[in-house]
Amino acid sequence: KPRSAVTVNGSLPAPLLRWREGDTVNIRVDNAMPATSVFGRSTSIHWHGIILPANMEGVPGMSFNGIAVGESYQYRFKLGQSGTYWYHSHTGHQEQRGVYGAIVIEPKTETKAADHDEVVILSDWTDEDPRDVQRSLLRGSDWYSFRKGTSQSLLGAYQAGKLGEYLDRERALVPPMDLSDVAYDAFLMNGQRRLQLPGKPGET
Protein backbone atom coordinates (compact mmCIF):
# COMPACT_ATOMS: atom_id res chain seq x y z
CA LYS A 1 0.00 0.00 0.00
CA PRO A 2 1.33 3.48 -0.73
CA ARG A 3 2.38 5.17 2.52
CA SER A 4 4.29 8.31 3.41
CA ALA A 5 7.84 7.92 4.68
CA VAL A 6 10.58 10.25 5.84
CA THR A 7 13.90 9.54 4.16
CA VAL A 8 17.52 10.59 4.37
CA ASN A 9 18.91 11.43 0.92
CA GLY A 10 15.89 9.63 -0.55
CA SER A 11 16.82 6.34 1.11
CA LEU A 12 14.84 4.11 3.49
CA PRO A 13 16.55 3.03 5.63
CA ALA A 14 18.97 5.94 5.69
CA PRO A 15 22.36 5.41 4.01
CA LEU A 16 24.95 3.15 5.63
CA LEU A 17 27.78 5.23 7.14
CA ARG A 18 31.28 3.69 7.19
CA TRP A 19 33.92 5.34 9.35
CA ARG A 20 37.28 4.41 10.90
CA GLU A 21 38.28 4.53 14.55
CA GLY A 22 40.35 7.65 15.26
CA ASP A 23 38.81 9.68 12.43
CA THR A 24 36.92 12.91 12.99
CA VAL A 25 33.36 12.75 11.70
CA ASN A 26 32.02 15.92 10.09
CA ILE A 27 28.42 15.70 8.86
CA ARG A 28 26.04 18.49 7.94
CA VAL A 29 22.36 17.64 8.28
CA ASP A 30 19.96 19.78 6.23
CA ASN A 31 16.28 19.68 7.15
CA ALA A 32 14.51 19.71 3.78
CA MET A 33 11.11 18.52 5.05
CA PRO A 34 8.16 20.60 3.92
CA ALA A 35 6.87 23.03 6.53
CA THR A 36 3.50 21.27 6.33
CA SER A 37 4.91 17.82 7.16
CA VAL A 38 2.77 15.78 9.56
CA PHE A 39 5.99 14.35 11.00
CA GLY A 40 7.12 17.64 12.51
CA ARG A 41 8.77 20.87 11.51
CA SER A 42 12.13 20.04 13.07
CA THR A 43 14.38 17.03 12.94
CA SER A 44 17.47 15.57 14.58
CA ILE A 45 19.99 12.77 14.28
CA HIS A 46 21.03 10.78 17.36
CA TRP A 47 24.19 8.69 17.02
CA HIS A 48 23.12 5.65 19.03
CA GLY A 49 25.90 4.15 21.15
CA ILE A 50 28.60 6.55 19.97
CA ILE A 51 30.66 8.22 22.70
CA LEU A 52 30.71 11.93 21.86
CA PRO A 53 30.26 15.43 23.35
CA ALA A 54 26.79 16.26 24.74
CA ASN A 55 26.08 18.92 22.10
CA MET A 56 26.58 16.28 19.38
CA GLU A 57 24.11 13.76 20.90
CA GLY A 58 21.25 14.98 18.73
CA VAL A 59 18.54 14.87 21.40
CA PRO A 60 16.27 17.95 21.14
CA GLY A 61 15.58 19.63 24.46
CA MET A 62 18.64 18.09 26.06
CA SER A 63 21.69 18.82 23.96
CA PHE A 64 20.33 21.18 21.32
CA ASN A 65 17.06 22.63 20.01
CA GLY A 66 16.65 20.43 16.94
CA ILE A 67 17.02 21.38 13.29
CA ALA A 68 14.19 23.57 12.00
CA VAL A 69 12.84 23.30 8.45
CA GLY A 70 15.28 24.96 6.05
CA GLU A 71 18.10 24.96 8.60
CA SER A 72 21.28 22.91 8.97
CA TYR A 73 23.29 21.51 11.85
CA GLN A 74 26.95 20.53 11.79
CA TYR A 75 27.82 17.36 13.71
CA ARG A 76 31.52 17.01 14.45
CA PHE A 77 33.14 14.44 16.76
CA LYS A 78 36.20 12.20 17.00
CA LEU A 79 35.72 8.43 16.98
CA GLY A 80 37.31 6.64 19.92
CA GLN A 81 35.66 3.27 19.32
CA SER A 82 34.88 0.69 16.67
CA GLY A 83 31.90 -1.56 16.04
CA THR A 84 28.44 -1.57 14.45
CA TYR A 85 25.90 1.02 15.60
CA TRP A 86 22.89 2.89 14.27
CA TYR A 87 21.59 6.42 13.95
CA HIS A 88 18.02 7.69 14.02
CA SER A 89 15.86 10.74 14.46
CA HIS A 90 15.02 11.69 18.03
CA THR A 91 12.15 13.92 16.89
CA GLY A 92 8.47 13.03 16.87
CA HIS A 93 7.70 9.78 15.03
CA GLN A 94 10.32 10.22 12.30
CA GLU A 95 12.23 7.08 13.29
CA GLN A 96 9.05 5.01 12.85
CA ARG A 97 8.66 6.49 9.38
CA GLY A 98 12.15 5.79 8.07
CA VAL A 99 14.81 8.02 9.65
CA TYR A 100 17.20 5.30 10.82
CA GLY A 101 20.40 3.86 9.40
CA ALA A 102 23.48 1.81 10.24
CA ILE A 103 26.98 2.89 11.17
CA VAL A 104 30.08 0.71 10.79
CA ILE A 105 33.24 1.98 12.50
CA GLU A 106 36.23 -0.02 11.34
CA PRO A 107 38.96 -0.63 13.93
CA LYS A 108 42.27 1.19 13.43
CA THR A 109 43.84 -2.07 12.31
CA GLU A 110 41.85 -4.66 10.38
CA THR A 111 41.28 -7.74 12.52
CA LYS A 112 39.94 -10.23 9.98
CA ALA A 113 39.53 -10.04 6.23
CA ALA A 114 36.18 -11.15 4.80
CA ASP A 115 35.00 -11.98 1.31
CA HIS A 116 31.76 -10.11 2.01
CA ASP A 117 30.88 -7.53 4.64
CA GLU A 118 27.13 -7.01 4.81
CA VAL A 119 25.05 -4.95 7.20
CA VAL A 120 21.43 -5.94 7.72
CA ILE A 121 19.04 -3.58 9.50
CA LEU A 122 15.94 -5.31 10.85
CA SER A 123 12.93 -3.05 11.29
CA ASP A 124 9.18 -3.17 11.54
CA TRP A 125 6.61 -1.13 9.64
CA THR A 126 3.01 -0.24 10.30
CA ASP A 127 0.62 1.19 7.76
CA GLU A 128 -1.04 3.08 10.62
CA ASP A 129 -0.02 6.61 11.48
CA PRO A 130 2.58 6.17 14.29
CA ARG A 131 0.74 8.80 16.33
CA ASP A 132 -2.38 6.61 16.29
CA VAL A 133 -0.29 3.62 17.41
CA GLN A 134 1.05 5.64 20.34
CA ARG A 135 -2.46 6.75 21.32
CA SER A 136 -3.68 3.13 21.31
CA LEU A 137 -0.77 2.04 23.49
CA LEU A 138 -1.18 4.92 25.96
CA ARG A 139 -4.85 4.22 26.55
CA GLY A 140 -4.08 0.55 27.27
CA SER A 141 -6.12 -0.72 24.35
CA ASP A 142 -6.07 -4.44 23.53
CA TRP A 143 -6.70 -3.66 19.84
CA TYR A 144 -3.34 -5.06 18.70
CA SER A 145 -3.77 -8.22 20.75
CA PHE A 146 -7.16 -8.82 19.10
CA ARG A 147 -5.69 -8.09 15.66
CA LYS A 148 -2.85 -10.59 16.22
CA GLY A 149 -5.04 -13.16 17.93
CA THR A 150 -3.02 -12.99 21.16
CA SER A 151 -5.58 -11.36 23.48
CA GLN A 152 -6.00 -12.76 26.97
CA SER A 153 -9.33 -13.79 28.44
CA LEU A 154 -10.54 -14.59 31.94
CA LEU A 155 -12.10 -17.84 30.72
CA GLY A 156 -8.94 -18.84 28.85
CA ALA A 157 -6.79 -18.20 31.93
CA TYR A 158 -9.16 -20.27 34.09
CA GLN A 159 -9.15 -23.16 31.60
CA ALA A 160 -5.34 -23.09 31.47
CA GLY A 161 -5.09 -23.09 35.28
CA LYS A 162 -3.48 -19.61 35.21
CA LEU A 163 -6.23 -17.53 36.80
CA GLY A 164 -3.93 -16.17 39.54
CA GLU A 165 -1.33 -15.01 37.00
CA TYR A 166 -4.08 -13.39 34.89
CA LEU A 167 -5.42 -11.44 37.89
CA ASP A 168 -1.87 -10.36 38.89
CA ARG A 169 -1.34 -8.94 35.39
CA GLU A 170 -4.69 -7.14 35.53
CA ARG A 171 -3.62 -5.42 38.77
CA ALA A 172 -0.30 -4.27 37.27
CA LEU A 173 0.31 -0.59 36.59
CA VAL A 174 0.77 -1.24 32.88
CA PRO A 175 -1.40 -3.27 30.53
CA PRO A 176 -0.21 -6.78 29.60
CA MET A 177 0.90 -5.54 26.18
CA ASP A 178 3.82 -3.28 25.34
CA LEU A 179 5.51 -1.79 22.28
CA SER A 180 6.61 -5.21 21.03
CA ASP A 181 2.96 -6.23 20.80
CA VAL A 182 2.01 -3.83 18.01
CA ALA A 183 0.50 -5.69 15.07
CA TYR A 184 2.95 -4.60 12.37
CA ASP A 185 2.14 -4.83 8.68
CA ALA A 186 5.67 -5.74 7.63
CA PHE A 187 9.04 -6.79 9.00
CA LEU A 188 11.86 -5.43 6.85
CA MET A 189 15.51 -6.16 6.13
CA ASN A 190 17.27 -3.07 4.80
CA GLY A 191 13.84 -1.66 3.99
CA GLN A 192 12.74 -4.71 1.97
CA ARG A 193 10.51 -7.70 2.72
CA ARG A 194 13.09 -10.04 1.16
CA LEU A 195 16.86 -9.76 1.04
CA GLN A 196 19.39 -11.80 -0.91
CA LEU A 197 23.06 -11.51 -0.01
CA PRO A 198 26.08 -12.83 -1.94
CA GLY A 199 27.97 -15.82 -0.62
CA LYS A 200 29.45 -19.15 -1.64
CA PRO A 201 30.49 -22.18 0.43
CA GLY A 202 33.87 -21.61 2.03
CA GLU A 203 33.73 -17.83 1.91
CA THR A 204 34.05 -15.65 4.99
C-alpha positions as CSV (number, residue, x, y, z in Angstrom):
1,K,0.0,0.0,0.0
2,P,1.3,3.5,-0.7
3,R,2.4,5.2,2.5
4,S,4.3,8.3,3.4
5,A,7.8,7.9,4.7
6,V,10.6,10.2,5.8
7,T,13.9,9.5,4.2
8,V,17.5,10.6,4.4
9,N,18.9,11.4,0.9
10,G,15.9,9.6,-0.6
11,S,16.8,6.3,1.1
12,L,14.8,4.1,3.5
13,P,16.5,3.0,5.6
14,A,19.0,5.9,5.7
15,P,22.4,5.4,4.0
16,L,25.0,3.2,5.6
17,L,27.8,5.2,7.1
18,R,31.3,3.7,7.2
19,W,33.9,5.3,9.3
20,R,37.3,4.4,10.9
21,E,38.3,4.5,14.6
22,G,40.4,7.6,15.3
23,D,38.8,9.7,12.4
24,T,36.9,12.9,13.0
25,V,33.4,12.7,11.7
26,N,32.0,15.9,10.1
27,I,28.4,15.7,8.9
28,R,26.0,18.5,7.9
29,V,22.4,17.6,8.3
30,D,20.0,19.8,6.2
31,N,16.3,19.7,7.1
32,A,14.5,19.7,3.8
33,M,11.1,18.5,5.0
34,P,8.2,20.6,3.9
35,A,6.9,23.0,6.5
36,T,3.5,21.3,6.3
37,S,4.9,17.8,7.2
38,V,2.8,15.8,9.6
39,F,6.0,14.4,11.0
40,G,7.1,17.6,12.5
41,R,8.8,20.9,11.5
42,S,12.1,20.0,13.1
43,T,14.4,17.0,12.9
44,S,17.5,15.6,14.6
45,I,20.0,12.8,14.3
46,H,21.0,10.8,17.4
47,W,24.2,8.7,17.0
48,H,23.1,5.7,19.0
49,G,25.9,4.1,21.2
50,I,28.6,6.6,20.0
51,I,30.7,8.2,22.7
52,L,30.7,11.9,21.9
53,P,30.3,15.4,23.3
54,A,26.8,16.3,24.7
55,N,26.1,18.9,22.1
56,M,26.6,16.3,19.4
57,E,24.1,13.8,20.9
58,G,21.2,15.0,18.7
59,V,18.5,14.9,21.4
60,P,16.3,17.9,21.1
61,G,15.6,19.6,24.5
62,M,18.6,18.1,26.1
63,S,21.7,18.8,24.0
64,F,20.3,21.2,21.3
65,N,17.1,22.6,20.0
66,G,16.7,20.4,16.9
67,I,17.0,21.4,13.3
68,A,14.2,23.6,12.0
69,V,12.8,23.3,8.4
70,G,15.3,25.0,6.1
71,E,18.1,25.0,8.6
72,S,21.3,22.9,9.0
73,Y,23.3,21.5,11.9
74,Q,27.0,20.5,11.8
75,Y,27.8,17.4,13.7
76,R,31.5,17.0,14.5
77,F,33.1,14.4,16.8
78,K,36.2,12.2,17.0
79,L,35.7,8.4,17.0
80,G,37.3,6.6,19.9
81,Q,35.7,3.3,19.3
82,S,34.9,0.7,16.7
83,G,31.9,-1.6,16.0
84,T,28.4,-1.6,14.5
85,Y,25.9,1.0,15.6
86,W,22.9,2.9,14.3
87,Y,21.6,6.4,14.0
88,H,18.0,7.7,14.0
89,S,15.9,10.7,14.5
90,H,15.0,11.7,18.0
91,T,12.1,13.9,16.9
92,G,8.5,13.0,16.9
93,H,7.7,9.8,15.0
94,Q,10.3,10.2,12.3
95,E,12.2,7.1,13.3
96,Q,9.0,5.0,12.9
97,R,8.7,6.5,9.4
98,G,12.1,5.8,8.1
99,V,14.8,8.0,9.6
100,Y,17.2,5.3,10.8
101,G,20.4,3.9,9.4
102,A,23.5,1.8,10.2
103,I,27.0,2.9,11.2
104,V,30.1,0.7,10.8
105,I,33.2,2.0,12.5
106,E,36.2,0.0,11.3
107,P,39.0,-0.6,13.9
108,K,42.3,1.2,13.4
109,T,43.8,-2.1,12.3
110,E,41.9,-4.7,10.4
111,T,41.3,-7.7,12.5
112,K,39.9,-10.2,10.0
113,A,39.5,-10.0,6.2
114,A,36.2,-11.2,4.8
115,D,35.0,-12.0,1.3
116,H,31.8,-10.1,2.0
117,D,30.9,-7.5,4.6
118,E,27.1,-7.0,4.8
119,V,25.1,-4.9,7.2
120,V,21.4,-5.9,7.7
121,I,19.0,-3.6,9.5
122,L,15.9,-5.3,10.8
123,S,12.9,-3.0,11.3
124,D,9.2,-3.2,11.5
125,W,6.6,-1.1,9.6
126,T,3.0,-0.2,10.3
127,D,0.6,1.2,7.8
128,E,-1.0,3.1,10.6
129,D,0.0,6.6,11.5
130,P,2.6,6.2,14.3
131,R,0.7,8.8,16.3
132,D,-2.4,6.6,16.3
133,V,-0.3,3.6,17.4
134,Q,1.0,5.6,20.3
135,R,-2.5,6.8,21.3
136,S,-3.7,3.1,21.3
137,L,-0.8,2.0,23.5
138,L,-1.2,4.9,26.0
139,R,-4.9,4.2,26.5
140,G,-4.1,0.6,27.3
141,S,-6.1,-0.7,24.3
142,D,-6.1,-4.4,23.5
143,W,-6.7,-3.7,19.8
144,Y,-3.3,-5.1,18.7
145,S,-3.8,-8.2,20.8
146,F,-7.2,-8.8,19.1
147,R,-5.7,-8.1,15.7
148,K,-2.9,-10.6,16.2
149,G,-5.0,-13.2,17.9
150,T,-3.0,-13.0,21.2
151,S,-5.6,-11.4,23.5
152,Q,-6.0,-12.8,27.0
153,S,-9.3,-13.8,28.4
154,L,-10.5,-14.6,31.9
155,L,-12.1,-17.8,30.7
156,G,-8.9,-18.8,28.8
157,A,-6.8,-18.2,31.9
158,Y,-9.2,-20.3,34.1
159,Q,-9.2,-23.2,31.6
160,A,-5.3,-23.1,31.5
161,G,-5.1,-23.1,35.3
162,K,-3.5,-19.6,35.2
163,L,-6.2,-17.5,36.8
164,G,-3.9,-16.2,39.5
165,E,-1.3,-15.0,37.0
166,Y,-4.1,-13.4,34.9
167,L,-5.4,-11.4,37.9
168,D,-1.9,-10.4,38.9
169,R,-1.3,-8.9,35.4
170,E,-4.7,-7.1,35.5
171,R,-3.6,-5.4,38.8
172,A,-0.3,-4.3,37.3
173,L,0.3,-0.6,36.6
174,V,0.8,-1.2,32.9
175,P,-1.4,-3.3,30.5
176,P,-0.2,-6.8,29.6
177,M,0.9,-5.5,26.2
178,D,3.8,-3.3,25.3
179,L,5.5,-1.8,22.3
180,S,6.6,-5.2,21.0
181,D,3.0,-6.2,20.8
182,V,2.0,-3.8,18.0
183,A,0.5,-5.7,15.1
184,Y,2.9,-4.6,12.4
185,D,2.1,-4.8,8.7
186,A,5.7,-5.7,7.6
187,F,9.0,-6.8,9.0
188,L,11.9,-5.4,6.9
189,M,15.5,-6.2,6.1
190,N,17.3,-3.1,4.8
191,G,13.8,-1.7,4.0
192,Q,12.7,-4.7,2.0
193,R,10.5,-7.7,2.7
194,R,13.1,-10.0,1.2
195,L,16.9,-9.8,1.0
196,Q,19.4,-11.8,-0.9
197,L,23.1,-11.5,0.0
198,P,26.1,-12.8,-1.9
199,G,28.0,-15.8,-0.6
200,K,29.5,-19.2,-1.6
201,P,30.5,-22.2,0.4
202,G,33.9,-21.6,2.0
203,E,33.7,-17.8,1.9
204,T,34.1,-15.7,5.0
